[in-house]
Amino acid sequence: MIQVDVALGARTYPILIEDGAIDRAGTLLAPYAKRGRFVIVTDRNVAGHHLGRLERSLADAGIDTVAEVLPPGEATKSWRQLAELTDRLLELGVERGEHIVALGGGVIGDLVGFAAAILKRGCGFVQVPTSLLAQVDSSVGGKTAINSAAGKNLIGAFHQPSAVLIDPTTLDTLAPRQIIAGYAEVAKYGLIDDADFFAWCEAHGPALIAGDAAPRIEAIRHSVSAKARIVAADERETGDLRALLNLGHTFGHALEAETGFSDRLLHGEGVAAGMALAFRYSARAGLCSGDDAARVTRHLASVGLPTTLAQAGVCASGETLVAHMAHDKKMAGGRLPFLLARGIGRTFVAKDVELADVAAFLDADAG
């Protein structure tokens, strides 16, 4: 088993990575079953594949379970589902000392984490991520949220899990599109500050996506190690370090908003297009070379990720997309920081970007 710790003093928690970890969950998660039970929250798709495995493992360890199964999809990150979930948790008598288990992808992890953050002013929760995107990124770091009509993740809280249990075999049940979308977050860790890892992605990304176990585990290990290091240094994004993890997200969230936060454009697909746009914008501004921007676009496209507005299914004007960006939670004093690049592995926070210039770039890039 691989263990990576997120070092947060008294709130330090482990990330445990092992093929078949769900089948050992009774042993691994027993310390968090404070009253000898867990409430497991998952969605219909994940439940069909993995809920029974988790329940059996916990039962073998003498841990009682109650399962709440929610609808799949981004629309589940909503006020309605949050209200229904918290009401149900209260009906079940969940106490502050208990832990809720989030079994699923990023949607379930974000929703359950936020519910845990606000229930009785803070309950514990454990992440058991089942998608590549959640395993390499969203299950780690304590960002929890739901979406609103105004934008993505605008209502939420920082609330760290007590543990993250990653079983890479769950990826075998994902549709290829979900694997490819999650891979965008893997490549991101190379683009922000590790050019050597991006080169590793170019060499091993196709095998990872095809299901090769060795690069899959290495990608998860490297990604969570990188995120753990950044979160430990800047937990609440008070400086620029954790902000680097948002590479591609400002552009990507605008694309997701334009497509209605739906399966028309998965989150990882939006991030991929956003990263390609960020590098092309950086090249246009003279910050990085056109060769680097082309290299990023070429690699993401080679694994089947969208890198243009058209490929993302978006035909909106730059003005419309910038209007979505204006709702970004990072907006401060009328300015929106952008993650731009001086090269591969050299991402930085730019705080002097004019939204009108971004709109003009998007129009030109689409043309």
N, C-alpha and C positions, 0 to 999 in steps of 0.2 A: 504494500500500500504506500502511496505517495501522500505525504502530509505537508501542507503549506500553511503557515500561521499568518493571520492578519494581526499584526502587533499593535494593539490599542490599550496597553496597560492592563488594568483589571478587566477590560472588556475584550481582551485578546480571544480569538476563536480559531478553530482549525478548519481547514478545507481538506477533506479526505477524498482521495481519488483512487479508485480500483475497479477493474472489471468485475461485475457481480456484487458490487457493494450493497445494492438494495437487498440482496439475499442474506446479507449479514447485518442488516439495519437493526435487528433486535439487540445485538451485542453492541454495535457502534453507537446507537442512539439511546440506549438504556439510561445513561446519566441524565438525560433531559426529560425523562418521563416522570415528572415530579409526583404525580398522584397515580402512577401506574397506568396512565393512559395517554393517548394522543388524539387530537382531532386532526384528521388529514383533510386538506383541501386540495382538490384537483379539478381537472375538466374531463368531459366525456371521452375525448380522444385518448388522453393519457390513462384514464381509469381502465379502459379496455385492454391496455397493454401491461400496465405496471402496478395498479392498485392492489390486485390480488397478491402479487409477489411481496409487496411491502407489508400488507396485512398479515400474511403468513409468517414472515420473519419476525414481526413484532409479537404476534401471538405465541410463537415458539419461545420467546423470551419472557412470557407472562405479562405482556403489555396489552391492555385493552385499547381498542380503536373505535372511533366514530368517523365516518367518511362523509364529506360534503362534496358533491359533484356538480360543477358549474358548467355553463355553456362554453365551448371553445371560442377563441378569436379575440381580437383586439377590443371589440365592443364590450367585453367583460370587464375591462378596466373603466368602470363607470360608477357614478353615484348610486345608481339603483342596485348594482351588484354589491357594492360596498355596504350599503344599508342593510340589504338582505343577509349578507354574510355576518356582519356584526350582531344583528338581531339574533341570528341562529346561534352564534357563539355564546351570547348571553343566556339564551334559553338552555344551552348545554351546561351552564354554570362554569364556564372557563374562568380560572382564577389567574391573578397576576403572576403567580409562580409557575404556571404551566407553560408548555410550549405547543404551538400550533405547527403542523408540518405542511409546508408548501411543496406539493408534488406536481411538477409541471414545468412549463417553459417560462419565459419572461413575464407573460401576462399574469399567470398565477402567482409567481414570486413577488411581483410588484404589488398586486392587490392584497395578498395575504400579509405581506410585510407591513403595508399601510394599516390594514385592519389591526394587526398586532400592536402597531405603534399607538393607536388611539383607543384601543379597548382597555378600559379601566386604567387609562393613562400609561399604558405600556405593558404588554405581555411579551413573553419570549416566543421566538419562532425558529424553526430549522428549515433550511433550504435543501430540497432534494431535486435539483434541476434535471430535466429530461431532454432538453433541446441543446444543440451546440451553442447557440447564442447565449442561453442562460448559463451553461457550464463554463464558458470562457469569459463571461462578462457580467451579466445582470444579477446573478445570484450572489456576487461578492461586492461588498462595499457599502451596503446599507441604504442605497437610494430606493425609496418606495414611493409609489404614486398611482394616481388614476388620471385619466384624460378628462378634458372638458370640451365644450363646444369651441372654446377659444384656442385650444391647442393641446399638445401632448405633454403629459406629466406635469401639469401646472398646479396640481393639488396633491401634496404629499409631505413626507417627512423623512429625515435621516433616522433610520432605525436598524442597527446592525443585527444580523442573525446570531444565534448562539453557536451554530455549526453549519457547515455546508458539506453535504454528502454527494459526491459525484460518481455515478456509475456510467462509464462510457458505453456500455452495451445497450443502454436505452436509445442510443443514436441509430441502432440497427432498425428501429421501428419507424423512423422518420421518413417522410417523403423526401426525395432528392432536393426539391425546391427549398425545404426547410434547412437541410444541411448546407446548401449553397448560401442561403441567406445568413446563417450563423457564421459562416466562414469570413464574412466581411469584418466581423469583430476580431477575428484572429489576425487578419492582415493589418488591421488598425494598429496593433501593438508594435508591428515593425515600422509602420509609417510614422508613429509619433516620436519615437526616440531610439530605435534599434534597427539600423539599416541592415545589419547582419541577419536579424530575424526575418526581415522582409525578403531577403535573398533566400533564406530557408523556405519561406512560403512559396516563392517562385519555383523552387526545386521540388517541394513535397506537397504543396497544396492539392494538386490533382489526385494524388494517392489518398490523402486524407479524406477528400470528398467521396472517393470511390469506396471508402470503407476500410482502408488499411489500418489495423489497430495501432501499430507503433507510432506513425506520425500523428494519429488522432490523440493518443495519450500525451505525446510530447507537446502538441499544440495547446492542449488543456493545461498541462503543467506550466508551460512557459507563460501563457496568458494570465492565469490566476496569480502566478508569482509576480509578474509585472504589475498587475492591478493591486495586489496586496502591498507591494512596496509603495506605490503612489498613495493609496488610501491611508496607510500608516503615517505618511508624511503630511497629508493634507486631507483629513477625513471629511470635512464639511465644505471643501472647495472654497476656502477663504483666501487662497492664493491662486497662482496660475498653474501650479503643478497638476492638481486633479482635473483642472479644466482641459488639459491635453487629451483626456479620455473622451472629450466631446468632438474630436475630429470627425467631420462629416455630418454631425448631428444637426447643426443649424440649417444647412441646406436640406438634409434628409428629412427633418421634421416638417419643413415647409412642403416637401413633396408628399409626405404622408397626410398632412392636413388637406392638401388639394385632392387627394384620392380618398378622403373620407375616413382615414384610419381604418382601413378595411383590408381584406385579402387581395385587393387589387395591387397593393404594394406592401410587402412585408417590411418590418422594421429594418432588418439587415440589408434588404435591397435598397431601401432609402438611404441608409448609411453608406453603402457602396457608391451609389450615385453621388451622394454628398461629398465623399472623399475625393472622387474623381473631379468633381466641380471645384472643390477647394484647391486642389493642385493646379488645375487649369487656370483658376482665377489668380493663384500665386504666380504662375508663369506669365500671365498677362500683365501683372503688376511689376514684373521684373524681379521678383523675390526668389524664384527658383528657375531652373532651366526647363525649357520645353521638353528636353529629353526625359527628365525625371517625371514630368506630368504625363508624358506619353507612356512611360514605363508603367506607371501606376494604372492608367486607363487600360493598357494592354493586358496586364496581369488579371485585373478584376474581370475584364471581359472574357478572358480565356477560360475562366471557371464558370462562366454563365451568369455573372452579375451585371445589372444595368449600370451604365456609366454616363448616360445622357438623359435629358428630360424625356425624349421620345421613347427610349428603352424603358424608362420608369413609368410610361403611360401617362405623362403629363404634357399638356399642350398649352398651359397657362402662360400669360405674359410675365415678364420679370417683375413688373409692378405688383401683380397679384401675388406672386410668391413672396416678395418682400413684405407685403402686407401680412402674410402669415408669420413671417419672422418677427414682426413688430410685437407679437404676443409672447415671444420667447422669454422664459423666466430669468434669463441672464441680462435682460435689458436694464440698463442703469443710466439715469440722467439723459435719457433719449438716445443713448449709444448702445449698440449691440457688439460685444466682442466676437471676433471671428477667429477660428483656428485655421491658420494659414501655414505655409511651409517654405523654408529656405532650401529644402532638398528632402530626399527620402531619409527618414529618421531625424528630421530637424524641424519639427512642428513647433509653433509658438502662438501666443495669444496676441492678436492685433486689435487694438482698441481705438483705432482711428479710421476705420473703414466707413465710407459713406454708403448708405443703403441705396442711394440713387445710382451709384457706380455699380453696385451688385446687380441691380435691376437691369442696367444696360448690358452688363456682362452676360446675364442669363439670356437676354434677348438675342445677343450676338452668338452665344454658344449654341442656342437652339437652332439658329439659322444655318 
